[in-house]
Amino acid sequence: MSAPGSAPAGSPGLPPVRRVPAALRPALDDERLARAAWSRLAEPGDAAAAALVAEVGAALALEAVVTGRGPRRWQTRLEDTDPVADLAHARAVGGRLVVPGDDEWPTGVDALAHPAGTDRPMGAPLALWVRGTAHLAEAVRRGAAVVGSRASTAYGEHVTSEIAAGLAERGFGVVSGGAFGIDAAAHRAALAVDGTSVAVLAGGVDRVYPAGNAALLGRLARQGALVSEVPCGASPTRWRFLERNRLIAAATLGTVVVEAAWRSGALSTADRAERLLRPVGAVPGPVTSAASAGCHRLLRERGAVCVTTADEAAELLAPVGAAPVPAPPDVERRPFDGLGPEELRVAESLPRRSAWATERVARAAGLEATTVHAVLGRLELAGTAVREGSGWRLGAPPR
């Protein structure tokens, strides 16, 4: 029996008819099942697969692959693809499939199809597997990517906790990669203040990786969300780690890199965010610390914004005017702060005890007497200069 949409056997110039695996037949008439199938057939970041599905639909694109009209790389997994079983597996672990058009779909990731900052598509996700109580679209609507090195320092984890907790308290969803180090510190800090946090994984949402973060990933599944482009059972690989970084960058308003070595994977998240024209911030570290060399590289070479507090991170990530400008630090006020050049010269020339005539003050300041007379009037209004008889002396310094 010919596969749906296939040409008759032996037609000149057409590939031979392929047998349709039984597990794939339901997906040929169901867009949702077809997208589930594509999440196993194509690797994350496959721009060609994303473009084909966007052009003709997931089911018709799948039919083309099944009938032998697609690249061989999409055909190698046909026999092992069972979207109905993948959906059942996801439900068994408390997961679900989210596809474009669902109210839970994070529309920011659609920008990966046509990045504004480059002509090269990065491959919009075909589907997302989600495990957790958070509504994904709402969780990342004001999403803040907080990423950094796995080999973090105490300094990096402290700054990460301060920034992530502050962002969560300001209503941002903290998004990271669920890894050791900075990622874990960001997730924990957001959860500690009852905020929302999302981990984007390189493997299936049923895979606890790294194993040392099992408790944290379990908390995220109960209080936030775990997200992946690949179905349950899929293993995390180096390639998938790199590609999940583009999701973190695309799903959020911007990226803050807290601590990163010279060749840290966190820099790839910043690179993807930059290509998507999303703001990128970097936290400076000790100049002697190799763990912060990547952040310094972002600041020096890539034009990243220096971020040191949650207020500064919020100002960077929120739309212009939506976040208050961070208040300056509480610095002790010094005498003569705020004075202009001429005012400063006159104020520094005034005696502290006895009063001087205007002409003597002018000689000490090296200015014309008429100029000094006008400046003294302004200084008197500010309390910096005090008139005594026909002379002037310095007033009490401001408190």
N, C-alpha and C positions, 0 to 999 in steps of 0.2 A: 504494500500500500504506500502510495506517495505521501511524503510529509506535506503538511499544509503549506501552501505557497511555493512548493517546489516545482521544477520543470519536469516534463516527462523524461523517463530514463533514456539516455542515449541522445538527447537533444544536442546538436552540434554547438560547441563553444560554451556549454554550460557545465558546471560541476556535476558529478554523479549524485543521485539522490541518496541522502543519508537516512538511516533509521532514527526516528525520534525516540529518545529515551522516555520510558513510561512516566518517570517522575517529572519530566519537563512538559508533558502535554497540557496539564491544567494551566501552566504559565503562558501558553501561546494565545490564550483568550482572556488573560487577566493581567492588567497593567501592574497591579501591586505584586502579584506573584512573580511577574517577569522582572521587576526591579529587585526583588529578593534574589532571584536567580543571577542577575547581573552582578550583585554584590559578591557572589562567589566566583563567577567567571572572569571578571576583570579586576585587576589590582587597583587599589586606591590611587587616584591621580592619573588614571588612564584618560587623557583628554580626547582620544579618538572614540573611545566607547561612550563617553559623556556626550560628545557631539552627535554621534549616531542616534543615541536614545533621544536626545533633544529634538532631532530632526524628524524621526519617523515614529517615535514612541517605543517604549521598552519591549512590548510584545512583538511588534513587527521586526524590531532589531534582533530580538532573540530568535525569531523564526529564520532570519537570514543566516544567523550563525549555525543553527541546527541543520539547515539545508546545505551547509558547506559554502556559503557565500561570504563568510567573514574571515578575518585573519586567523591563522592557525592557533595563535596564542589564546584566543577565546574558545577554541574547540577542544583544547586538551583537557578541560575539566568538565566537559558535558556529562560524562558517565557518572561523575561523582556529585553532580548538582541536583539537589532535591529541595526546592523552595518550600514545599509544604512541611517537610520534616524540619527545616531550619526555623520556620515560624513556630512549630510546635515546641522545639527545643527552647526557643526564646521565651515563649509563654511559661514553660516549666520553671525557668529561673527568674520569672518576674519581669521579663523583657518584652519589647514590642518593636514593631517596624514602623518607621516614620518616613514618608515619601513626600516629594514636592506636591503641594496642594493641600496637605494636611494642615490643620491649624497649629500643630506643634512643630512644623517645619521651620528651622531657623533660616530666614530668607537671606541673611548676610552671606551664606556660603554660595549662593548663586553667583556672586561676583567672581568666583573662581573660573567661570566659563569665559568671561571677557574682562580680565583685569584692566582697570583703567590706566594703570601705570606701565603696562607692557603689552606688546602685541601677541605675546605667547600665552595661550590658555593654560591654566593649571589643573583643569579637570574638576568640574563641579561634582560633588558626590551623587551617586545614583540612588542611594538610599542610606538611611542611618538606623542602626540598631541601638535602642535606648533601654537602659535598665535604671529605674529609680522613680521616686515620687515627684520630682520636679517636672513641671511643664517646660519642655526644652526651649521652645520659642520665648517664653516669658523669662526663663532663667538667663538667656543670653541677649535679651533685648537691650539691656544695659550691661553687656558683658565686658569684663576687663581681663585680658590675658596677663597672668603673672607667671613668668617662667624663669628658669635659670639652671644652674649646674646641678648634676647629681652629687658631685663631690663638693658639697657646700661647706662653708665655714660657719662658726658660731655667729660671726658678724652678719653674714648673708642671711642666715635663718632668722636672726633677730629683726633685721630690717624688713625681710619678707613678711614676717608676722605682723609687724606694725602697719605696713602698707595694705596687706590683704584684709586684715581686720577692719582697718579704717575705711577701705572701699566697700566692704560688705555692709558696714554700718550706714554708709551713705546710699545704700540701695543698689550697688553694683553686684552682678553675679560674677564670682571669681572663677575663671576658667584656666585650667592647667592640664598637665599630662599625666598626673597620677604617679610620677616617678619618685625616686628617693630625692633627698635634698630640698632644693628650693620649691619644686612642685608640691611635695608633701607638706612643707611648712605653709604654703599658701592655702591649700585645702583645709588644713587643720585650723588655721587662724580664722578663716571664714566661717567654718562650722562652729567654732568656739563662741562666736558672737551671734549665733543663730542666723547666720547669713546663708545665701545660696551658693553652692559650689558645684562645678561640673568638671569631670575628668574625661578627656578625650584619649581613648586607648588605641594601641597599635594592634591588639588582638581582639578576640571576641569578648563581649561584655560578661561572659561567664568565666573567663580566664582571669585568675588572680595573679597579676604580674605587675611589679615584682612581688614575690611571695611575702617578703618582709613588710609589705604595705597591705596585707590582707585585711587587718582590722580597719584601716583607714578607708580602703575601697568598699568594705562592707558598710561603713557609716555613710559613704557617699551614695551607695545604692539605696539606703533607707531615708536619707535626708536631702540628697541632691540628685545627681544623675551621672551614670556612666554612659559614654557614647562611643560607637565604633562604626566604621564603614564596612567592616567585614563581619560575617555571621558568627554565631556561637560556634566554638570549637576551633576557630581560626587562630593560628599561632602568631605572636608578635615577631616581626622580623626587622632587621635594620632598615630595609626599604620602607616598611610600613611606619616605623617611627618617624622617619623624615617626612613622609606624606601626611601623617596626622598633624604635623606642625602647621601645615597650610590650613587645616580645618580650624585649629585654635586661632590662627591669625584672622581667618575670614569670618568666623562666627561672632567675633567680638568687636568692640568699638576701637580698640587699640591694644598695644602690647607694651608691657613694662618688663624689662630684663633686669633682674636684681643682681645676679652674680653669674658670670660666664667666663670660662677660660678662653684662650685665643681661638680655639677651634671647637667651641662648645656647640652642641646641637641646638641650644636655645637661640643661637644667632640665626639659624635657618628660619625660626619663627619670626624673628624681627625682619629678616629679608623678605619673607612672604608678605608680612604686614606692610612693609614699605612699597612692595610692588602693587599692593592693593590700595595704595594711597591712604593707609590707616596710620595714625600717629604712633610713633615709637619712642619710648622713654627708656633711659638706662640709669641705674643707680651707681654712682662712683664708689670705688672701694679704695683701700690703701694702695698706694702706687707700688708697693713692694709685693703685693699679693697677686700671684699668677691666676687665682680664682676670679679676679676682676679684670683681667687683661682684655677680655672680650667686650666688657662694658665700656672700658676706656676707648677701645677701638671704635665702637659705635658712636661714642661722643665725639671723637676726633675726626673720624673719616666719613661717617654716614649721616651726620647732622642730627643724631638722636637728641631728645630733650633731656636735660639733667633732672632727675627726680630723686628727692630725698625724703619726702613725707607723703602720707595719704592725701593730704590737701593738694599737693602738687600733682599727684597721679590723677586725682579726680578732675582737676583743672585741665589736664592734658587730654583725658578721655571723653569728657562731657562735651556736648555741642557748645560752640562759642557763646558765652554769656549765661550758660546754664549752671555753671559751678562758680561759687564765690572765689575771688582771687585770694590765694593764701595770705594770711596776715603775716607781716614781717615779724621776725623774732623780737622778743622783749629785750632790747638792748638799752643799756644805761645811757641816758642823755648826757652829752658833754657840753660845757660852756661854749657858746658861739656856734652851736650846731644850727645850720640853716641860714647863716649870714652870707651875703654876697661878698665879692672880693674887697670892695671899698669899705663896706661895713665892718668886715673882719679886720682890716688894717687900722681903722679908727678905734675899734673896740680894744684891740691889743695895745694901742698907744695910750689908752686912758690910765691914769694913776688909780691905785686902789684906796688911798687914804686922802691925801690933799687934792684940791681941785685945781685944774689947769685951765688957762685961758684957751680960747679956740685957736689962736695963732700958734701957741706952743704945741697943742695936739696936732695941728696941721704939719708943723716941722717934724714931729716924731713919726707921723704917718707918711710923710713925703707926698702930701696932697695939697691942693690949693685950699685956702681958708674958706672960700665960698662953698666948695664941695664938702668940706668937713662940717660946715655949719648945717648943711642940708642933711648930711648923714647923721649928725648928732640928734637932730629932731626925730628921725626914725628910730634911732636907738633908744631915745627917751620913751617913746611910746611903747617899746617892747620891754622897758625896764632895765635894759643893758647899760644905759648911761643915765647918770643922775646929775641935775643942775644944782650947784651950790654957789649962790651969789652970782658972780660973773664968770664962774669957772665950771669945769666938768670933771667928774670922777666916774669910775666904774661902779655899776650897780651890783646888787647881789646876783650871783649866778642862778639861773632857773633850776627848780627842783624837778 
